[in-house]
Amino acid sequence: MKRTHHPTGHRRSGPDRVLGLLLALVAAIGLTSTTAFAVPSHRDASAAMKNIELSPMSTVAAMQPSWNLGNTLDAIPDETSWGNPPVTKALLDTIKSQGFRSVRIPVTWSGHQSSTAPYTIDETWMNRVKQVVDWALADGLYVVINVHHDSWQWIADMPTDHDNVLARFKATWTQIAATFKDYPGSLLFESNNEPQFNNTTDAQGIQYNDELNTAFHTVVRQSGGNNATRLLVLPSLHTNSGQVFLDALVSEMKSLNDPNLVATVHYYSWYPFSVNIAGGTQFDATAQKDLTDNFARIRDTLVSKGIPVYVGEYGLLKYPDYFQPAPRVERGEALKYFEMFGYEARISGVTTALWDAYNFLNRSTLQWREPELINQIKSSWTTRSGTASSDRVFLAKSSAITARTLTLNPNGTTFQGLWQGSTKLVQGRDYTVSGNELTLTATALTRLAGDRAYGINATIEARFSRGLPWKIFVTTYDRPVLSNATGDTSGLTIPTQYRGDQLATMEARYADGSNAGPVNWTPYQEFNEAFSPDYPGNGLVLTSKFVDSLRDNTQATLVFHFWSGATVTYNVTKNGGSVTGTVA
């Protein structure tokens, strides 16, 4: 499809541009999600604004929300090497139709480029990148392209191969800049993804990153065409938002004395929660503080100084992952994270790009893998949603049903009541509310549990004055039962009757109190790396990675923690090539 170039660098027309201006206005004057304002008609707004040029800050605001075409043109060595099908125009059409206003297209060049001077990029590969960029631009999307996994493939060697790396980096951007120099201002260039340098301190890494960002800036600005004023995206070292990295990036941007620069960082939450390690099973106060501190630094260091910010990647490092046997982050905890992330980004006035390697959108069917998850992300772009301390109420089948209490997190909304489908539950009879404490009565839970089969018996919704409802799964369980097992260094599968419960984490210790497992700094091992539930197969797998790490002829005591609060203790001993597991 032929792409029409806009004659002015940042000018766009139509409803997308109008909405971008309105979003920029919201960001500029600090309107909250509860502020109401009249949106002019497309016709009136276009007539009034058609001669307005967007500032860099407003342009980046107009790019919100953004999406990453991950694990595709950045895959090694080729586009389909990491499991995704080739990009189609239909994919970009889908992203546009789903409300995204920009797309980041990560590109790894190393496998399609000579590794020696003059570092020529293969014409076929460059044309493929152009084709995908053209499709996105034709849909009216802003586009960001970059130098991606080259960062660790060859750029990381800069401390020991400085001149060659710098020459190759300049040659790479010289060719990219020449190819796209006449493209409109809706195409942005990003210097380098997650800059990293082998065997360096942070101070040394910052110097190398500054040198590359400066080289990138010089090459692009001198390449002619629209590159003279194109928005250039500069990363901090590792795209880390720690204060020292942000301060260094601000200093670099000041030294370049160029108003058309954008800062970029990435955010994947507090690490233990993001991968479920070290007991980080919940989006708790520690994980929430990590998030709010992150955006406070961004606001104070960058946004307050008029520097546009593009959070080029966000998500959770290991969720969702549909190639794993079980999700390592509990569904409700993930929803709470994405809800709060969207809010913090919105009040900070930054644009965010969801990292999607395959986990969110199925590239073959062009359908969202988990609609409730993407709906929560979409909702967070414009408003807050209420949540609760858990999305589960566990009822032990072996015990009489009693009342259960959850803590509501209204997040600035007002609790409206509970529903089961279209039926509203009755306050006073089915539940009570005291402050933010929601108590489900024994009478209601008995009705909802029905025949008390193991697993989810009923789903109810807590609804709030705005945003999405919070689903609560009434679940019958009993304490899981594990059995003795034998295996070898390839792993140990423990026969397990989950009885309606779900695995949260595992801690492992030796009798002397030291930690057992491949991770030695915490007894709580990493979900799906050291252990993994096999719910359909009624098993609990200790991986080869975990088994291999065990001391020979030394018993390790494992404690499995389940979401109901139940725990089960289990002993494992490795003797040469064999492994034995016994119920404690």
C-alpha positions in Angstrom: 0.0 0.0 0.0 1.3 3.5 -0.9 2.1 5.6 2.1 1.4 9.3 2.0 4.1 11.5 3.5 3.0 14.5 5.5 4.8 17.7 4.4 5.4 18.9 7.9 7.4 16.8 10.5 4.9 16.3 13.3 1.6 17.3 11.8 -1.2 14.7 11.7 -4.8 15.1 10.7 -8.1 13.5 11.5 -9.5 12.2 14.8 -6.2 10.6 15.9 -4.4 14.0 16.0 -7.3 15.7 17.7 -7.4 13.0 20.4 -3.7 13.3 20.8 -4.0 17.1 21.4 -6.7 16.5 24.0 -4.6 13.8 25.7 -1.7 16.2 25.7 -3.9 18.9 27.2 -5.0 16.5 30.0 -1.4 15.7 30.7 -0.3 19.3 30.6 -2.9 20.7 33.1 -3.1 17.6 35.3 -6.7 16.6 34.9 -7.7 13.5 36.8 -9.7 10.7 35.4 -12.8 12.1 37.2 -12.5 15.5 35.4 -15.2 15.9 32.8 -14.7 18.0 29.6 -16.5 18.3 26.4 -14.9 16.7 23.4 -15.5 18.8 20.2 -16.8 17.1 17.2 -14.2 15.8 14.7 -15.3 18.4 12.2 -15.1 21.4 14.5 -11.9 20.2 16.2 -10.1 19.6 12.9 -11.0 23.0 11.6 -9.8 24.7 14.8 -6.6 22.8 15.1 -5.4 21.9 11.6 -2.7 24.5 11.7 -1.4 23.6 15.2 2.1 21.9 15.2 2.5 19.4 18.0 5.4 20.0 20.5 7.6 17.0 21.3 5.8 16.6 24.7 2.4 16.7 22.9 3.6 14.3 20.2 4.7 11.7 22.8 1.4 12.2 24.6 -0.5 11.5 21.3 1.4 8.2 21.1 -0.3 6.8 24.2 -1.1 3.9 24.4 1.7 2.0 22.6 2.4 -1.6 21.8 5.6 -3.6 21.1 5.9 -6.0 18.2 8.2 -8.1 20.3 10.1 -11.3 19.5 9.6 -10.7 15.8 12.0 -8.4 13.8 14.2 -8.5 16.9 14.2 -12.3 16.9 17.6 -14.0 16.3 18.5 -14.9 13.6 15.3 -14.4 11.7 11.7 -13.0 12.0 10.1 -16.3 12.9 12.9 -17.8 14.9 11.3 -17.2 18.3 7.9 -18.7 17.4 5.9 -15.8 16.0 4.5 -15.9 12.4 5.6 -13.3 9.9 4.1 -9.8 10.5 1.1 -9.0 8.3 -0.7 -5.8 7.7 -3.7 -7.4 9.4 -1.7 -7.5 12.6 -1.1 -3.8 12.5 -4.7 -3.2 11.5 -5.7 -5.1 14.6 -3.4 -3.1 16.9 -4.9 0.1 15.5 -8.5 -1.2 16.0 -7.7 -2.2 19.6 -7.1 1.4 20.5 -3.3 1.6 20.4 -2.0 4.8 18.9 1.7 3.9 18.4 3.8 0.8 17.9 7.4 0.1 18.8 9.1 -2.2 16.3 12.2 -3.6 17.8 14.8 -4.6 15.2 17.9 -6.7 15.6 20.3 -6.0 12.7 23.3 -8.1 13.5 22.2 -11.3 11.7 21.5 -9.2 8.6 24.6 -7.1 8.5 28.3 -7.7 7.8 30.3 -7.9 11.0 33.2 -6.1 9.5 33.5 -2.7 7.8 31.6 -1.2 6.1 29.0 -3.1 8.1 26.5 -3.3 5.3 22.9 -4.1 6.2 21.3 -6.6 3.8 18.9 -4.9 1.4 16.2 -7.5 1.8 16.2 -7.1 5.5 16.0 -3.3 5.3 13.1 -3.6 2.8 11.3 -5.9 5.2 11.7 -3.4 8.0 10.4 -0.7 5.7 7.4 -2.7 4.8 6.3 -3.2 8.4 6.9 0.4 9.2 4.9 1.4 6.1 2.0 -0.7 7.2 2.0 0.8 10.6 2.2 4.4 9.3 -0.6 3.7 6.8 -2.8 2.8 9.8 -2.1 6.2 11.3 0.1 4.8 14.0 3.2 6.5 15.3 6.2 4.2 15.0 9.4 3.7 16.9 12.3 1.7 15.4 15.5 0.9 17.1 18.7 -1.1 17.4 17.6 -3.9 19.7 19.3 -7.2 20.7 22.5 -5.9 19.1 22.9 -4.3 22.5 24.1 -7.6 24.0 25.3 -9.3 20.8 28.1 -6.9 19.9 27.5 -3.4 21.4 28.2 -4.9 24.9 31.8 -5.5 23.8 32.5 -1.8 23.6 34.8 -1.7 26.7 37.2 -4.1 25.0 36.5 -3.3 21.3 35.7 0.3 21.5 36.6 1.6 18.1 35.1 -1.2 16.1 31.8 -1.2 18.1 31.5 2.6 17.7 32.2 2.4 14.0 29.7 -0.4 13.5 27.1 1.5 15.6 27.6 4.7 13.5 27.4 2.7 10.3 24.2 1.0 11.4 22.5 4.2 12.1 23.9 5.9 9.0 22.1 3.3 6.9 18.9 3.4 8.9 18.8 7.2 8.8 19.4 7.3 5.1 16.6 4.8 4.4 14.0 6.7 6.5 15.2 10.3 6.2 12.1 11.4 4.2 9.6 9.6 6.4 7.2 11.8 8.4 7.7 12.9 11.9 5.4 10.2 13.1 8.4 7.8 12.8 10.8 8.0 15.8 14.3 6.6 16.1 15.5 4.9 19.4 19.2 4.8 19.9 19.8 1.4 21.5 17.6 -1.1 23.5 18.6 -1.7 27.1 22.2 -0.5 26.8 24.7 -2.8 28.6 28.4 -3.2 28.6 30.5 -6.1 29.7 32.5 -6.0 32.9 31.8 -2.3 33.7 30.7 -0.3 36.7 27.6 1.8 36.4 29.7 4.9 36.1 31.7 3.4 33.2 28.5 2.1 31.6 26.9 5.5 31.8 29.9 7.0 29.9 29.7 4.4 27.1 25.9 4.9 26.9 26.4 8.7 26.6 29.0 8.2 23.9 26.6 6.0 21.9 23.7 8.3 22.4 25.8 11.3 21.2 27.0 9.3 18.2 23.4 8.3 17.3 22.3 11.9 17.6 25.1 13.3 15.4 24.6 10.6 12.7 20.9 11.1 12.4 20.9 14.9 12.6 23.5 15.1 9.8 21.7 12.7 7.5 19.3 15.2 6.0 15.6 15.2 5.2 13.2 15.0 8.1 15.9 13.6 10.3 17.0 17.2 11.1 14.0 17.5 13.5 12.8 13.9 13.9 12.1 12.9 17.5 15.0 10.9 18.8 14.6 8.5 21.8 17.5 8.2 24.2 17.7 5.4 26.7 19.3 5.5 30.2 21.8 2.8 30.9 19.9 -0.5 31.0 16.8 1.7 30.4 16.8 1.7 34.2 14.8 4.4 36.0 17.0 4.5 39.1 17.9 8.0 40.1 21.6 7.8 39.1 20.6 6.6 35.6 17.9 9.3 35.2 20.3 12.0 36.3 22.9 10.9 33.8 20.3 10.9 31.0 19.2 14.4 31.8 22.8 15.6 31.8 23.3 13.9 28.4 20.2 15.5 26.9 21.2 18.9 28.2 24.6 18.6 26.6 23.0 17.8 23.2 20.9 21.0 23.4 18.2 19.6 21.2 14.5 20.1 22.0 13.4 17.1 19.9 14.6 14.4 22.3 12.6 11.8 24.2 13.8 9.9 27.3 13.0 6.2 27.5 13.1 3.7 30.4 11.5 0.3 30.9 9.5 -1.0 33.9 8.7 -4.6 34.8 7.8 -4.2 38.5 9.6 -5.3 41.7 11.7 -8.2 40.6 10.5 -10.8 43.2 6.9 -10.2 42.3 7.6 -10.0 38.5 9.0 -13.6 38.4 7.6 -15.0 41.7 10.7 -15.5 43.7 11.8 -14.8 47.3 8.2 -15.0 48.4 7.0 -12.2 46.1 3.7 -13.9 45.4 1.6 -10.7 45.9 1.4 -7.2 44.6 1.9 -6.1 48.2 3.0 -2.8 49.8 6.6 -3.4 48.8 5.8 -4.0 45.1 3.4 -1.1 45.1 6.0 1.2 46.6 8.5 0.1 43.9 5.9 1.2 41.3 5.0 4.6 42.9 8.7 5.4 43.6 9.5 4.6 39.9 7.0 7.1 38.6 7.8 9.7 41.2 11.4 9.7 40.0 10.3 9.9 36.4 8.0 12.9 37.2 10.5 14.7 39.3 13.6 14.1 37.1 12.2 14.2 33.6 8.5 15.3 33.2 8.8 18.3 35.5 11.7 19.5 33.3 9.6 19.3 30.1 11.3 16.1 28.9 8.9 13.7 27.1 9.0 10.2 28.5 8.3 7.0 26.5 8.2 3.9 28.7 9.3 1.7 25.9 8.5 -1.6 27.6 6.4 -2.5 30.6 4.8 -5.7 31.9 5.8 -8.5 34.2 8.9 -10.4 33.4 7.3 -13.8 33.5 3.6 -13.2 33.1 1.7 -14.1 31.1 3.7 -17.0 29.6 1.5 -19.5 27.8 4.4 -21.8 27.1 4.7 -22.6 30.8 2.7 -25.4 32.5 1.1 -22.9 35.0 1.0 -19.1 35.5 3.6 -18.1 38.0 1.8 -14.8 39.0 -1.7 -15.2 40.4 -4.3 -13.7 38.1 -5.8 -11.2 40.6 -2.4 -10.0 41.7 -1.4 -9.4 38.1 -4.6 -7.4 37.5 -3.9 -5.2 40.5 -0.4 -4.5 39.1 -1.6 -3.5 35.6 -4.5 -1.4 37.1 -2.1 0.6 39.3 0.6 0.9 36.6 -1.8 2.5 34.2 -2.9 5.0 36.8 0.6 6.0 37.8 1.6 6.4 34.2 -1.4 8.5 33.4 -0.9 10.9 36.3 2.8 11.1 35.4 2.0 12.2 31.9 4.1 9.5 30.2 3.4 7.2 27.3 3.7 3.5 27.8 4.4 0.6 25.4 3.2 -2.8 26.5 5.8 -5.5 25.8 4.1 -8.3 23.9 6.4 -11.1 22.8 3.4 -13.3 22.0 1.9 -13.4 25.5 -1.0 -11.0 25.0 -2.0 -11.1 21.4 -2.1 -14.4 19.6 -0.4 -13.4 16.3 -2.0 -16.4 14.4 -5.6 -15.7 15.4 -5.3 -12.0 16.1 -7.2 -12.6 19.3 -6.2 -11.6 22.9 -5.2 -14.7 24.8 -6.7 -13.4 28.1 -9.4 -10.9 27.4 -9.9 -9.9 31.1 -6.2 -9.0 31.4 -6.1 -6.8 28.3 -9.4 -5.2 29.3 -7.9 -4.3 32.6 -4.9 -2.8 30.8 -7.2 -0.8 28.4 -9.4 0.4 31.3 -6.3 1.8 33.1 -5.6 4.1 30.2 -8.6 6.3 31.2 -9.8 5.5 34.6 -9.3 3.5 37.9 -10.9 0.3 38.9 -11.6 -1.1 42.3 -9.9 -4.3 43.4 -9.8 -6.4 46.6 -7.2 -8.1 48.8 -7.9 -11.3 46.8 -9.9 -12.6 43.9 -10.5 -15.9 45.8 -12.6 -17.0 48.8 -11.5 -20.4 49.8 -13.9 -22.7 51.7 -12.5 -25.9 53.3 -14.7 -28.8 52.3 -13.8 -30.6 55.5 -15.1 -27.7 57.6 -18.4 -25.9 58.1 -18.8 -22.8 56.1 -18.3 -19.6 58.0 -18.3 -15.9 56.9 -15.3 -14.7 55.0 -13.9 -11.1 54.8 -12.0 -9.4 52.0 -10.5 -5.9 52.0 -11.7 -3.7 49.2 -9.3 -1.4 47.4 -11.7 1.2 45.9 -8.8 3.2 44.3 -10.9 6.4 44.4 -14.1 4.8 43.3 -17.2 3.9 45.3 -18.3 0.4 46.0 -21.7 -0.3 44.4 -22.5 -3.8 45.6 -22.1 -7.5 44.7 -23.6 -9.3 41.7 -23.8 -12.9 40.6 -24.4 -12.6 36.9 -27.4 -10.3 36.6 -28.6 -10.9 40.1 -27.6 -8.4 42.8 -26.7 -9.8 46.1 -28.5 -8.3 49.1 -26.6 -6.3 51.6 -27.2 -7.3 55.1 -28.3 -10.8 54.1 -25.6 -11.9 51.7 -22.8 -9.5 52.7 -21.9 -6.6 55.0 -19.6 -3.7 54.5 -17.7 -1.9 57.3 -15.4 0.7 55.9 -13.4 -1.2 53.3 -14.0 -4.6 54.9 -16.4 -6.7 52.8 -17.8 -9.8 54.6 -19.6 -12.5 52.8 -22.1 -14.2 55.1 -22.1 -17.9 55.8 -25.6 -18.1 54.3 -24.5 -16.6 51.0 -21.4 -18.7 50.8 -23.3 -21.9 51.5 -25.7 -21.0 48.6 -22.8 -20.1 46.3 -20.7 -23.2 47.1 -23.6 -25.4 46.0 -22.6 -29.1 46.1 -19.1 -28.1 47.3 -17.2 -29.8 44.5 -13.4 -29.0 44.5 -12.6 -25.9 42.6 -14.5 -22.8 41.6 -18.2 -23.1 42.6 -19.4 -19.6 41.8 -18.2 -16.3 40.5 -19.4 -13.0 41.9 -18.5 -9.4 41.1 -17.7 -6.5 43.2 -18.8 -3.5 41.2 -17.6 0.1 41.7 -18.7 3.5 40.5 -16.4 3.3 37.5 -13.8 1.0 35.9 -14.1 -2.8 35.7 -15.8 -5.0 38.2 -13.6 -7.2 40.5 -14.3 -10.9 40.1 -14.3 -13.1 43.2 -14.1 -16.9 42.8 -15.8 -18.9 45.5 -13.6 -22.0 45.7 -14.0 -25.2 47.6 -10.7 -26.9 48.6 -9.1 -29.2 51.1 -5.4 -29.3 52.0 -3.5 -30.8 49.1 -2.1 -34.3 49.5 1.4 -35.2 48.2 2.8 -38.7 47.9 6.2 -40.3 48.0 8.1 -40.3 44.7 11.4 -41.4 43.1 13.2 -39.8 40.1 16.6 -38.9 38.8 18.5 -35.8 37.9 16.1 -35.1 35.0 13.6 -34.1 37.7 11.1 -35.5 40.2 7.4 -35.6 39.7 5.5 -35.7 43.0 2.0 -37.2 42.7 -0.3 -34.5 44.1 -4.0 -34.2 44.8 -4.6 -30.4 44.7 -8.2 -30.8 45.8 -9.2 -27.4 44.5 -6.2 -25.5 45.7 -3.4 -23.7 43.8 0.3 -23.6 44.3 1.7 -20.2 45.3 5.4 -20.8 46.1 8.0 -23.2 47.5 10.7 -22.7 50.1 13.6 -25.1 50.4 16.2 -25.5 53.2 18.7 -27.9 54.6 18.8 -29.0 58.2 21.6 -26.5 58.9 19.2 -23.6 57.9 20.9 -22.8 54.6 18.9 -22.4 51.5 18.5 -25.4 49.1 18.0 -24.9 45.4 19.6 -23.1 42.5 18.9 -19.7 44.0 21.0 -19.4 47.2 20.0 -15.9 48.4 16.5 -16.9 49.4 14.8 -20.1 50.4 11.8 -19.2 48.2 12.7 -20.6 44.9 11.6 -19.3 41.5 8.2 -20.5 40.2 8.4 -22.6 37.0 12.2 -22.6 37.2 12.8 -24.8 40.3 9.3 -26.2 40.7 6.0 -26.2 38.7 2.5 -27.5 39.3 1.0 -29.9 36.8 -2.7 -29.5 37.6 -4.1 -31.7 34.7 -1.6 -34.4 35.5 -2.0 -34.3 39.2 1.7 -33.7 39.7 4.1 -31.3 41.2 7.4 -31.1 39.3 10.8 -30.4 40.8 12.8 -29.5 37.8 16.2 -30.8 36.7 17.6 -27.4 37.5 16.4 -27.7 41.1 17.5 -31.4 41.5 20.9 -30.8 40.0 21.5 -28.0 42.6 20.9 -30.2 45.6 23.8 -31.4 47.8 24.4 -35.1 47.5 23.2 -37.3 50.3 21.8 -34.3 52.2 18.1 -34.0 52.9 16.3 -30.9 51.8 13.1 -29.9 53.5 10.5 -28.3 51.2 7.5 -26.3 52.3 4.8 -25.8 49.6 2.6 -22.8 50.1 -0.9 -22.8 48.5 -3.2 -19.9 47.9 -5.7 -21.1 50.4 -3.1 -20.6 53.1 -2.4 -24.3 53.4 1.1 -25.6 53.6 2.6 -29.1 53.0 6.1 -30.2 54.1 8.0 -32.6 52.0 11.6 -34.1 52.1 13.9 -34.6 49.1 17.2 -36.4 49.0 19.6 -36.8 46.1 21.9 -39.8 46.0 24.1 -39.8 43.0 21.8 -40.0 40.0 18.7 -40.9 42.0 16.3 -38.6 43.9 13.8 -39.7 46.5 10.9 -37.6 47.8 8.9 -38.4 51.0 6.1 -36.9 52.8 7.3 -35.3 56.0 
